[in-house]
Amino acid sequence: MWNYEKRLEYPVNITTPNPKIAQIIMSQYGGPDGEMGASMRYLSQRFTAPNRIVAGVLNDVGTEELAHLEMVSTIVHQLTCNLSLEEIQNSGFANYYVDHTTGIWPQAAGGVPFNSCEFQSKGDPLTDLFEDLAAEQKARSTYDNILRLVKDPEVADPIRFLRAREVVHFQRFGEALRSVQDELNSKNFYAFNPSFDAKTFCAAPQPGAGQGNCCTR
């Protein structure tokens, strides 16, 4: 069970609304590489974690992604607070406004709604952890793109914090992956096992060719 502390992980204090920037940053709320998908990915994967190290990392990082979800939604809210109709129309925010007014709703910057098919929980620790490593790099790349476009220091400051945390998460998932690789055995043998691959996936013998000779029996 979580204990909720009623403050943001990092302060967000934006004094100048900017709906154009809000539409960009919104992608890290509900976009393909955003914080909603990240939190659901890791908090789902933790149930089939192969050891306590991996389970702990998935739980810790998944929980922190919920805090990042709160930060991003706060940024979007402050960027769209008290907009005039003229600002809404001139900024390209009208389409979003029609459906959601200035409420927070998960979608990508291009307007595509959040979809849980954008992340995976496979139950295989190697598969899941390699996806997690890639997910953190994709999130970091998205924050890089946002920082290239955002010039307001009040907005860029918390975005830089979020980007830095993606780098830390990547490092922690690397440690979790090494803990899995160190425990590979006959029940968890797939990674770096060419003899298993050769025996399992060699070409099947052709009709009339006897038993074949490509596999070691």
C-alpha positions in Angstrom: 0.0 0.0 0.0 1.2 3.5 -0.8 1.3 6.5 1.5 0.4 9.6 -0.5 2.4 12.8 0.4 0.5 15.8 -0.6 3.2 17.6 -2.5 4.8 17.3 -5.9 8.1 15.4 -6.2 9.5 18.6 -7.8 7.9 22.0 -7.6 5.9 23.3 -10.6 5.1 27.1 -10.5 4.1 28.4 -14.0 2.8 31.9 -14.0 2.3 32.4 -17.8 -0.3 30.1 -19.5 0.7 28.8 -22.9 -1.8 26.3 -24.5 0.6 25.6 -27.4 3.2 24.3 -25.1 0.6 22.4 -23.1 -0.3 20.4 -26.2 3.3 19.4 -26.5 3.9 18.4 -22.9 0.5 16.6 -22.8 2.2 13.8 -24.7 4.2 12.8 -21.6 0.9 12.4 -19.7 -0.9 10.0 -22.1 1.3 9.7 -25.2 3.1 6.5 -26.4 6.1 7.1 -24.3 4.5 9.0 -21.4 4.3 8.6 -17.7 0.9 6.9 -17.6 2.1 4.0 -19.8 5.3 3.8 -17.8 3.6 3.5 -14.4 1.2 0.8 -15.7 4.0 -1.1 -17.4 6.2 -1.4 -14.4 3.5 -1.9 -11.8 2.0 -4.7 -13.9 5.4 -6.4 -14.6 6.3 -6.5 -10.9 4.0 -9.4 -10.2 6.0 -11.8 -12.3 9.5 -10.5 -11.3 12.0 -13.3 -10.9 13.7 -12.0 -7.7 13.3 -9.3 -5.1 15.8 -7.0 -6.8 13.7 -6.8 -10.0 10.4 -6.6 -8.0 11.8 -3.8 -5.9 13.0 -1.8 -8.9 9.8 -2.2 -10.8 7.8 -1.2 -7.7 10.0 1.8 -7.0 10.2 3.1 -10.5 6.5 2.4 -11.2 5.6 4.4 -8.1 7.8 7.3 -9.1 6.2 7.3 -12.5 2.9 8.0 -10.8 4.5 11.0 -9.2 5.8 12.1 -12.6 2.3 11.7 -14.0 1.1 14.1 -11.3 3.8 16.6 -12.2 3.1 16.5 -16.0 -0.7 16.9 -15.4 0.1 19.9 -13.1 2.3 21.5 -15.8 -0.5 21.1 -18.4 -3.1 22.4 -15.9 -1.0 25.5 -15.1 -0.3 26.1 -18.8 -4.1 26.1 -19.6 -5.5 27.8 -16.5 -7.8 30.8 -17.1 -7.5 30.9 -20.9 -9.6 33.3 -22.8 -11.6 32.1 -25.8 -9.3 34.1 -28.0 -6.2 32.4 -26.6 -7.9 29.0 -27.1 -8.8 29.7 -30.7 -5.5 31.3 -31.7 -3.3 28.6 -30.1 -4.8 25.6 -31.9 -6.3 24.4 -28.5 -9.9 24.6 -29.7 -10.2 20.9 -30.8 -9.1 19.7 -27.3 -11.2 22.4 -25.6 -14.4 21.2 -27.4 -14.0 17.7 -25.9 -12.4 18.3 -22.6 -12.6 22.1 -21.9 -9.3 22.5 -19.9 -9.6 19.2 -18.1 -6.6 16.8 -18.1 -7.2 13.9 -20.4 -4.5 11.3 -21.6 -3.5 11.7 -25.2 -0.4 12.2 -27.3 0.7 15.5 -28.7 -0.8 14.5 -32.0 -4.2 13.9 -30.4 -4.2 10.1 -30.3 -5.8 8.8 -27.1 -3.9 6.8 -24.6 -4.0 3.1 -25.4 -2.7 0.3 -23.1 -1.5 -1.6 -26.2 1.4 0.8 -26.2 3.1 -1.1 -23.4 3.6 -4.8 -22.6 3.7 -7.1 -19.6 5.1 -10.4 -21.0 5.9 -12.3 -17.9 9.4 -13.1 -19.2 12.0 -11.1 -17.2 14.4 -10.6 -20.0 11.7 -9.5 -22.4 10.2 -7.1 -19.9 13.4 -5.6 -18.7 14.7 -4.9 -22.2 11.4 -3.2 -22.9 11.8 -1.2 -19.8 15.3 0.0 -20.8 14.0 1.0 -24.2 11.0 2.8 -22.6 13.2 4.9 -20.4 15.3 6.0 -23.4 12.2 6.8 -25.4 10.9 8.9 -22.6 14.3 10.7 -22.3 14.2 11.4 -26.0 10.7 12.9 -25.8 11.8 15.2 -23.0 14.8 16.1 -25.1 12.4 17.1 -27.9 10.3 19.1 -25.5 13.3 21.0 -24.1 14.3 21.9 -27.7 10.9 23.6 -28.1 10.3 25.1 -24.7 12.0 28.3 -23.9 10.1 29.4 -20.7 12.4 28.6 -17.8 9.4 28.0 -15.5 8.4 25.1 -17.7 11.8 23.9 -18.7 13.0 23.5 -15.1 10.6 20.7 -14.0 11.0 19.1 -17.5 14.7 18.9 -17.0 14.1 17.2 -13.6 11.8 14.6 -15.3 14.4 14.0 -18.0 17.1 13.4 -15.4 15.0 10.8 -13.6 14.5 8.8 -16.8 18.3 8.5 -17.0 18.4 7.2 -13.4 15.6 4.7 -14.1 17.5 3.4 -17.1 20.5 2.7 -14.8 18.3 0.9 -12.3 16.7 -1.3 -14.9 20.3 -2.1 -16.1 21.1 -3.3 -12.5 17.9 -5.3 -12.4 18.8 -7.0 -15.8 22.2 -8.0 -14.5 20.6 -9.6 -11.5 18.5 -11.7 -13.8 21.4 -12.6 -16.0 23.5 -13.7 -13.0 20.8 -16.2 -12.0 20.3 -17.9 -15.4 20.0 -21.7 -15.1 18.2 -24.6 -16.6 14.9 -23.0 -15.8 15.8 -19.6 -17.2 18.3 -20.4 -19.9 17.4 -18.5 -23.0 19.7 -15.6 -22.9 23.2 -16.1 -24.3 22.6 -19.9 -24.9 23.6 -20.6 -28.5 23.6 -24.3 -28.0 19.9 -24.2 -27.0 19.0 -22.1 -30.0 20.9 -24.3 -32.4 19.3 -27.5 -31.0 15.8 -26.1 -31.0 15.6 -24.0 -34.1 17.7 -25.9 -36.7 16.1 -26.9 -39.9 13.8 -29.9 -39.7 14.9 -33.0 -41.7 13.4 -33.2 -45.2 11.2 -36.2 -46.1 13.4 -39.2 -47.0 16.5 -37.6 -45.5 16.6 -39.8 -42.4 17.1 -38.1 -39.0 19.1 -35.2 -40.3 22.4 -34.1 -39.0 22.1 -30.4 -38.1 21.3 -31.0 -34.4 23.2 -32.6 -31.6 21.2 -35.4 -30.2 
